[in-house]
């Protein structure tokens, strides 16, 4: 998923802003603030924090290099552009698959990353709180992008609880037009229509985890319960199981094309209430 959209399609910034708007409509005090922050400031700080996850250049360490358990330093392209086969452990930050793990294991790791970042955010303050909250928000939003994961078909009617069916594998070669036969991160999903079901589901999910975060700060004794009750329905496995999309074979390409058409057609239908509001009904379960 790209960072910035326009009037026709949505990126992370638009999802984040819409979710914060809903958060403030529900939880802001009489002064229009949450924890002393106005809506625009909260949205800007959160957007900056989530965008950090997609930084194009960085330096650091690749832990578990190529699934060998070894650690190697890197400098240059940011981890968001690292191949899953080179840097498998970072994929969870974008709700993508580690190709060396099974589908269920990948889902546990990706969901666990979001939960851990939300817990860390709750224990921090100021910039550090937003850093962890932004990481959780970024991964949550990525989970609704067909480039990163496939959910049950109900997601195309805006259902944020549509269960996860598959996580995809990212390799960067396709970005320069090279088909290495291992990338299932389909860039065609990176510009979801602004009124599509996947966008509405992502906004709703973002709003829910932000609400859980803020309510947890207000009532620490219930914070963990609220987090679990909020997050678990958003990251559950499909009844049909969870797989890793390892190869862009004929079957995978057919499913990709079907889902692209569903996302596009859902985005053309008028939706009462605008972005982030769930529509009635559903397309049905995937499978």
C-alpha positions in Angstrom: 0.0 0.0 0.0 1.3 3.4 -0.9 1.6 6.3 1.5 -0.4 9.1 -0.2 -3.5 8.7 -2.3 -5.8 11.2 -4.0 -9.5 11.6 -4.6 -9.7 8.4 -6.5 -7.7 6.0 -4.3 -6.4 5.9 -0.7 -3.0 5.4 0.9 -1.9 5.1 4.5 -2.3 8.8 5.1 -6.0 8.9 4.0 -6.8 5.8 6.1 -5.0 7.2 9.2 -6.7 10.6 8.9 -10.2 9.1 8.4 -9.7 6.8 11.5 -8.5 9.7 13.6 -11.5 11.8 12.6 -13.8 9.0 13.8 -11.7 8.6 17.0 -12.1 12.3 17.9 -15.8 12.2 17.1 -16.3 9.6 19.8 -13.6 10.1 22.4 -12.6 13.8 22.3 -13.3 15.9 25.4 -15.4 19.1 25.5 -12.3 21.0 24.4 -12.0 18.8 21.3 -8.8 17.2 22.5 -7.5 13.7 23.5 -4.7 13.8 26.0 -4.2 17.4 25.2 -3.8 16.8 21.5 -6.0 18.4 18.9 -7.2 16.2 16.1 -4.9 17.6 13.4 -1.9 17.3 15.6 -2.7 13.7 16.6 -3.3 12.7 13.0 -0.1 14.3 11.8 2.0 12.7 14.5 0.4 9.3 13.9 0.8 9.6 10.2 4.4 10.5 10.5 5.0 7.5 12.8 3.3 5.0 10.5 5.1 6.4 7.4 8.4 5.7 9.1 7.8 2.0 8.5 8.0 2.7 4.7 11.2 4.8 4.9 13.0 4.2 1.6 16.6 4.5 3.1 17.9 3.3 6.4 20.8 1.6 8.2 20.6 -1.1 10.8 20.8 -4.8 11.3 19.2 -7.7 9.5 18.6 -10.3 12.1 18.2 -13.9 10.9 19.7 -13.1 7.5 18.2 -15.5 4.9 16.8 -17.6 7.8 20.4 -18.6 8.9 20.1 -17.0 12.3 23.0 -14.7 11.5 23.0 -10.9 11.9 24.3 -8.6 9.2 24.4 -4.8 9.0 22.8 -3.0 6.1 22.9 0.6 4.8 20.9 1.8 1.9 17.4 0.7 1.0 15.1 0.6 4.0 13.8 -2.6 5.4 10.4 -2.2 3.7 12.3 -2.9 0.4 14.2 -5.9 1.6 13.4 -9.3 0.1 11.5 -11.7 2.3 14.2 -14.3 1.5 16.9 -11.9 2.7 15.2 -10.3 5.7 12.3 -12.6 6.7 11.9 -11.2 10.2 11.0 -7.7 9.1 8.0 -8.9 7.0 5.7 -9.0 10.0 5.9 -5.2 10.2 4.0 -5.0 6.9 1.7 -8.1 7.4 3.7 -10.0 4.8 4.9 -13.5 4.9 8.2 -14.9 6.0 8.6 -17.6 3.3 10.3 -19.9 5.7 7.2 -20.1 8.0 3.9 -21.8 7.5 0.7 -19.8 7.0 -0.6 -20.2 10.6 2.8 -19.3 12.0 3.0 -16.2 9.8 -0.4 -15.1 11.0 0.5 -15.6 14.6 3.8 -13.6 14.1 2.1 -10.7 12.2 -0.8 -10.5 14.7 1.6 -10.7 17.6 3.6 -7.8 16.1 0.6 -5.6 16.2 -0.4 -6.6 19.7 3.2 -6.1 21.0 3.4 -2.6 19.4 0.1 -1.6 21.0 1.3 -2.8 24.4 4.5 -0.9 24.0 2.7 2.2 23.0 0.5 2.0 26.1 3.6 1.9 28.3 5.3 4.9 26.6 4.5 8.6 26.3 5.0 11.3 23.8 7.0 10.6 20.7 7.8 7.0 21.8 4.1 6.2 22.3 3.3 7.5 18.8 6.2 5.5 17.3 4.9 2.2 18.5 1.3 3.2 17.8 2.2 4.1 14.3 3.9 0.8 13.7 0.8 -1.1 14.8 -1.4 1.1 12.7 0.8 0.6 9.6 0.7 -3.2 9.9 -3.0 -3.2 10.6 -3.7 -1.2 7.5 -1.4 -3.3 5.4 -3.4 -6.4 6.4 -6.3 -5.1 4.3 -4.3 -4.6 1.2 -4.5 -7.4 -1.4 -0.8 -6.9 -2.0 0.0 -8.0 1.5 -2.8 -10.5 2.4 -6.0 -12.0 1.2 -9.0 -12.1 3.5 -12.4 -13.8 3.1 -14.4 -12.0 0.4 -16.5 -10.1 3.0 -13.7 -7.6 3.1 -14.8 -6.3 -0.2 -18.1 -5.1 1.4 -16.2 -3.4 4.2 -16.1 -6.0 6.9 -13.0 -5.5 9.1 -13.4 -8.9 10.6 -13.1 -10.8 7.3 -10.8 -13.6 8.2 -7.2 -13.9 6.8 -6.8 -16.5 4.1 -3.2 -15.9 2.8 -0.1 -13.8 3.4 2.1 -12.9 0.5 5.8 -12.8 -0.2 7.7 -9.7 -1.2 10.7 -9.6 -3.4 12.0 -6.3 -4.8 13.0 -7.4 -8.3 9.5 -6.8 -9.7 9.9 -3.1 -8.9 12.4 -2.8 -11.7 10.4 -5.0 -14.1 12.1 -8.3 -13.3 10.0 -11.4 -12.7 12.0 -13.6 -10.4 9.1 -16.1 -10.0 8.9 -15.6 -6.2 7.1 -12.4 -5.7 3.4 -12.5 -4.8 3.1 -8.9 -3.6 0.9 -7.7 -6.4 1.5 -3.9 -6.9 -1.9 -3.6 -8.6 -3.5 -3.6 -5.2 -1.4 -0.6 -4.0 -4.0 1.9 -5.1 -7.3 0.8 -3.7 -10.4 2.8 -4.8 -11.2 5.4 -2.1 -14.7 4.0 -1.5 -13.8 0.4 -1.8 -14.6 -2.2 0.8 -10.9 -2.8 1.7 -10.4 0.9 2.4 -13.5 1.1 4.6 -12.5 -2.1 6.4 -9.0 -0.7 7.0 -10.3 2.6 8.4 -12.7 0.7 10.7 -9.9 -1.5 12.0 -7.6 1.4 12.5 -10.3 3.3 14.4 -10.9 0.2 16.6 -7.3 -0.3 17.6 -6.8 3.5 18.3 -10.0 3.4 20.4 -8.6 0.4 22.3 -5.3 2.2 22.9 -7.0 5.3 24.2 -9.5 3.4 26.4 -6.6 1.4 27.8 -4.8 4.6 28.9 -7.9 5.7 30.6 -8.6 2.4 32.4 -5.2 0.5 32.7 -6.9 -2.3 34.7 -9.0 -3.2 31.6 -6.4 -2.3 29.0 -5.3 -5.9 28.2 -8.8 -7.2 28.0 -9.9 -4.4 25.7 -6.8 -4.9 23.5 -7.5 -8.7 23.1 -11.3 -8.2 22.5 -10.5 -5.6 19.9 -7.6 -7.2 18.0 -8.5 -10.8 17.9 -11.6 -10.5 15.6 -9.4 -8.4 13.2 -6.6 -11.0 12.7 -8.4 -14.3 12.9 -7.7 -17.1 10.6 -10.2 -18.2 8.0 -12.1 -21.4 8.6 -10.4 -22.7 5.5 -7.0 -22.1 7.0 -4.1 -19.7 6.2 -1.6 -20.2 3.5 1.6 -18.5 2.2 1.4 -17.3 -1.3 4.8 -18.6 -2.4 4.5 -18.7 -6.2 2.7 -16.5 -8.7 1.3 -19.5 -10.6 -1.8 -19.7 -12.7 -4.1 -20.3 -9.8 -2.6 -17.4 -7.9 -2.9 -15.0 -10.9 -6.6 -16.0 -11.4 -7.4 -15.2 -7.8 -5.4 -12.0 -7.9 -7.5 -10.8 -10.9 -10.7 -11.8 -9.3 -9.9 -9.9 -6.2 -8.8 -6.8 -8.1 -12.1 -6.8 -9.9 -14.0 -7.2 -6.6 -12.1 -4.3 -5.1 -12.7 -2.1 -8.1 -16.4 -2.9 -8.5 -17.0 -2.3 -4.7 -15.2 1.0 -5.0 -17.7 2.2 -7.7 -20.8 1.6 -5.6 -22.1 4.6 -3.5 -21.5 4.1 0.2 -23.8 5.9 2.6 -21.8 7.9 5.2 -18.5 7.9 3.3 -15.1 6.5 4.0 -14.8 4.2 7.0 -18.5 3.4 7.4 -19.4 -0.2 7.0 -22.0 -1.2 4.4 -24.8 -3.7 4.9 -24.6 -7.2 3.6 -21.6 -9.0 2.3 -20.2 -10.7 -0.7 -19.9 -14.0 1.1 -17.1 -16.1 2.4 -14.0 -16.8 0.4 -13.5 -20.4 -0.5 
